[in-house]
Amino acid sequence: MSPIVMPALFAAFVWWFATGLILFLDRLPMRTFPWSFTAATGVAAASLYGLAASRTEVTVAGAYCAFACAVGVWGWIEMSFLTGYITGPRRHGCPKGCSGWPHFWHGVAALLYHELAIVLLSVAVIGLTWGGPNQVGAWAFIILWGMRESAKLNLFLGVANLGESLLPPHLAYLASFFRRRRMNALLPVSVLAGAGLAIYEGLKAADPATDAFGRAGATLLATLLALGALEHLALVVPVRIELLWKLLDRRPTRGAESRVATPIHAHVEEPV
């Protein structure tokens, strides 16, 4: 198999499987959350160790390990947020008609602890890999961070597909910070930036002068960037991205033990 195809398939599978597993666990009854979060914490701790151990490994296996470990650390961030353990001091949505800077700062308050956790873990990831020749894990984590922040801003500014079905009931109030529009000025920039960086990494991988480690690392990052660009594109084209994880969707419906979501007003609609 081509030395480019294999790492591309590996990156796509890790991204797809990790995302699907997190969505699956988050839709289980809330009594399972402590167990899921404990497991995610164990994976994150092992992943941080793996990032430190692989930072000097300039082999194809080292690139794979660093990439998978970065996704493992990011998975903890997603689990801590989607279970509602680490979100922000604001646990309810905005009142109808809230707009402008007050609306923005309410959104910041809803995500503040989550954002601080990302910053702290990014410092840990960069610190553990600092000075090592294998920076695949650090760059993968930074890409995941950038993709997520861009997606949040685009949802706030307004997109056609809000993906409300991916929000668990206890976080339904976050939909009050989303805005439905056909397009916003940031979205094309986000897609082009992701695609452009993916092409840049892809050209590095295709360069005959690039060694096996560099080729694997560049392909892993190029694939992650391309997937991020596609995720952003899915915000404005008529597709249901959640269907990608239908094979993993064997979730029981939450019963009466689920928290009752705070009623929220409908998203702000704009003429298009």
VOVEXDREN-164836 format. One record per residue (C-alpha): residue number from 0; residue in three letters; x, y, z. Coordinates in steps of 0.5 Angstrom, whole numbers. Example, Ala and Ser with C-alpha at 12.3 -4.5 7.8 and 13.67 -1.06 7.14 Angstrom:
# residues 2
num; residu; X; Y; Z
0; ALA; 25; -9; 16
1; SER; 27; -2; 14
# end
This chain:
# residues 272
num; residu; X; Y; Z
0; MET; 0; 0; 0
1; SER; 2; 7; -2
2; PRO; 6; 10; 4
3; ILE; 1; 16; 4
4; VAL; -5; 12; 3
5; MET; -4; 8; 10
6; PRO; -3; 14; 14
7; ALA; -9; 18; 11
8; LEU; -13; 12; 13
9; PHE; -10; 11; 20
10; ALA; -12; 19; 21
11; ALA; -19; 18; 18
12; PHE; -20; 12; 22
13; VAL; -18; 15; 29
14; TRP; -22; 21; 28
15; TRP; -28; 18; 26
16; PHE; -28; 12; 31
17; ALA; -26; 17; 37
18; THR; -31; 22; 35
19; GLY; -36; 16; 35
20; LEU; -34; 13; 41
21; ILE; -35; 20; 45
22; LEU; -42; 21; 42
23; PHE; -44; 14; 44
24; LEU; -42; 15; 51
25; ASP; -45; 21; 52
26; ARG; -52; 19; 50
27; LEU; -51; 13; 55
28; PRO; -55; 14; 62
29; MET; -52; 19; 66
30; ARG; -51; 14; 71
31; THR; -45; 12; 67
32; PHE; -42; 19; 66
33; PRO; -37; 18; 72
34; TRP; -34; 11; 69
35; SER; -34; 14; 62
36; PHE; -30; 20; 65
37; THR; -25; 16; 69
38; ALA; -24; 12; 63
39; ALA; -23; 18; 59
40; THR; -18; 21; 64
41; GLY; -14; 14; 64
42; VAL; -13; 15; 57
43; ALA; -11; 22; 57
44; ALA; -6; 21; 62
45; ALA; -3; 15; 58
46; SER; -3; 19; 52
47; LEU; 1; 25; 55
48; TYR; 6; 20; 57
49; GLY; 6; 17; 50
50; LEU; 7; 24; 47
51; ALA; 13; 25; 52
52; ALA; 16; 18; 50
53; SER; 15; 19; 43
54; ARG; 18; 26; 42
55; THR; 25; 23; 40
56; GLU; 22; 17; 36
57; VAL; 23; 19; 29
58; THR; 20; 13; 26
59; VAL; 13; 12; 22
60; ALA; 11; 8; 28
61; GLY; 13; 14; 33
62; ALA; 9; 19; 28
63; TYR; 3; 14; 29
64; CYS; 4; 14; 36
65; ALA; 4; 21; 37
66; PHE; -2; 23; 33
67; ALA; -6; 18; 37
68; CYS; -4; 20; 43
69; ALA; -6; 27; 41
70; VAL; -13; 25; 39
71; GLY; -13; 21; 46
72; VAL; -12; 28; 50
73; TRP; -17; 32; 46
74; GLY; -22; 26; 47
75; TRP; -21; 28; 55
76; ILE; -23; 35; 53
77; GLU; -29; 33; 49
78; MET; -32; 28; 54
79; SER; -31; 33; 60
80; PHE; -35; 38; 56
81; LEU; -40; 34; 53
82; THR; -42; 30; 60
83; GLY; -43; 37; 63
84; TYR; -37; 36; 68
85; ILE; -33; 42; 65
86; THR; -37; 48; 61
87; GLY; -37; 55; 64
88; PRO; -40; 59; 70
89; ARG; -46; 60; 66
90; ARG; -51; 54; 66
91; HIS; -57; 57; 62
92; GLY; -58; 60; 55
93; CYS; -59; 67; 53
94; PRO; -66; 70; 54
95; LYS; -70; 72; 47
96; GLY; -67; 78; 44
97; CYS; -60; 78; 47
98; SER; -55; 80; 42
99; GLY; -49; 84; 41
100; TRP; -43; 84; 46
101; PRO; -48; 82; 52
102; HIS; -49; 76; 48
103; PHE; -42; 74; 46
104; TRP; -40; 75; 53
105; HIS; -46; 70; 55
106; GLY; -43; 65; 50
107; VAL; -36; 66; 53
108; ALA; -39; 65; 60
109; ALA; -42; 58; 58
110; LEU; -35; 56; 56
111; LEU; -30; 59; 60
112; TYR; -28; 53; 64
113; HIS; -28; 49; 58
114; GLU; -23; 54; 54
115; LEU; -19; 54; 60
116; ALA; -18; 47; 60
117; ILE; -16; 47; 53
118; VAL; -11; 52; 54
119; LEU; -8; 48; 60
120; LEU; -7; 42; 56
121; SER; -4; 45; 50
122; VAL; 1; 48; 55
123; ALA; 2; 41; 58
124; VAL; 2; 38; 51
125; ILE; 7; 43; 48
126; GLY; 12; 42; 54
127; LEU; 12; 35; 54
128; THR; 14; 35; 47
129; TRP; 18; 41; 47
130; GLY; 25; 40; 44
131; GLY; 24; 33; 41
132; PRO; 24; 32; 33
133; ASN; 17; 29; 33
134; GLN; 12; 34; 33
135; VAL; 7; 31; 30
136; GLY; 3; 30; 37
137; ALA; 4; 37; 38
138; TRP; 2; 40; 32
139; ALA; -4; 35; 31
140; PHE; -7; 38; 38
141; ILE; -6; 45; 36
142; ILE; -10; 43; 29
143; LEU; -16; 40; 33
144; TRP; -16; 46; 38
145; GLY; -16; 51; 32
146; MET; -21; 47; 28
147; ARG; -26; 47; 34
148; GLU; -25; 54; 36
149; SER; -27; 56; 29
150; ALA; -33; 52; 29
151; LYS; -35; 55; 35
152; LEU; -34; 62; 32
153; ASN; -38; 60; 26
154; LEU; -44; 57; 30
155; PHE; -44; 63; 34
156; LEU; -44; 68; 27
157; GLY; -49; 64; 24
158; VAL; -49; 58; 19
159; ALA; -54; 54; 16
160; ASN; -53; 47; 19
161; LEU; -53; 48; 27
162; GLY; -52; 40; 28
163; GLU; -57; 41; 35
164; SER; -58; 34; 35
165; LEU; -51; 33; 37
166; LEU; -52; 37; 43
167; PRO; -54; 32; 49
168; PRO; -60; 34; 53
169; HIS; -56; 37; 59
170; LEU; -53; 42; 54
171; ALA; -59; 44; 50
172; TYR; -58; 51; 53
173; LEU; -52; 52; 48
174; ALA; -56; 52; 42
175; SER; -59; 59; 44
176; PHE; -52; 62; 42
177; PHE; -52; 59; 35
178; ARG; -55; 63; 30
179; ARG; -58; 60; 23
180; ARG; -56; 64; 17
181; ARG; -54; 61; 10
182; MET; -47; 64; 11
183; ASN; -42; 68; 15
184; ALA; -36; 72; 13
185; LEU; -31; 67; 17
186; LEU; -34; 61; 14
187; PRO; -30; 61; 7
188; VAL; -24; 63; 11
189; SER; -24; 57; 15
190; VAL; -25; 53; 10
191; LEU; -20; 56; 5
192; ALA; -15; 56; 11
193; GLY; -16; 48; 13
194; ALA; -16; 46; 5
195; GLY; -9; 51; 4
196; LEU; -6; 48; 10
197; ALA; -8; 41; 8
198; ILE; -5; 42; 1
199; TYR; 2; 45; 4
200; GLU; 2; 38; 8
201; GLY; 0; 34; 3
202; LEU; 6; 37; -2
203; LYS; 11; 36; 4
204; ALA; 9; 28; 4
205; ALA; 9; 28; -3
206; ASP; 16; 31; -4
207; PRO; 21; 25; -6
208; ALA; 26; 28; -1
209; THR; 22; 27; 5
210; ASP; 24; 21; 9
211; ALA; 19; 16; 12
212; PHE; 18; 19; 18
213; GLY; 16; 26; 15
214; ARG; 12; 23; 10
215; ALA; 8; 20; 15
216; GLY; 7; 26; 20
217; ALA; 5; 30; 14
218; THR; 0; 26; 11
219; LEU; -3; 25; 18
220; LEU; -3; 32; 19
221; ALA; -6; 34; 12
222; THR; -11; 29; 13
223; LEU; -14; 32; 20
224; LEU; -14; 39; 16
225; ALA; -18; 36; 10
226; LEU; -23; 33; 15
227; GLY; -23; 40; 19
228; ALA; -24; 43; 12
229; LEU; -30; 38; 11
230; GLU; -33; 39; 18
231; HIS; -33; 47; 16
232; LEU; -36; 46; 10
233; ALA; -42; 41; 12
234; LEU; -44; 47; 16
235; VAL; -47; 50; 10
236; VAL; -48; 45; 5
237; PRO; -55; 40; 6
238; VAL; -52; 34; 9
239; ARG; -53; 31; 16
240; ILE; -45; 30; 18
241; GLU; -48; 25; 24
242; LEU; -50; 20; 19
243; LEU; -42; 18; 19
244; TRP; -43; 15; 26
245; LYS; -49; 11; 24
246; LEU; -46; 5; 25
247; LEU; -44; 6; 32
248; ASP; -50; 9; 34
249; ARG; -53; 3; 38
250; ARG; -55; 8; 44
251; PRO; -61; 7; 49
252; THR; -65; 13; 50
253; ARG; -64; 16; 56
254; GLY; -70; 15; 61
255; ALA; -73; 20; 67
256; GLU; -66; 20; 70
257; SER; -63; 25; 65
258; ARG; -63; 32; 67
259; VAL; -69; 36; 64
260; ALA; -66; 41; 60
261; THR; -67; 49; 61
262; PRO; -72; 51; 56
263; ILE; -69; 56; 51
264; HIS; -72; 60; 45
265; ALA; -71; 58; 38
266; HIS; -65; 60; 34
267; VAL; -64; 67; 31
268; GLU; -67; 67; 24
269; GLU; -64; 71; 19
270; PRO; -67; 72; 12
271; VAL; -63; 69; 7
# end
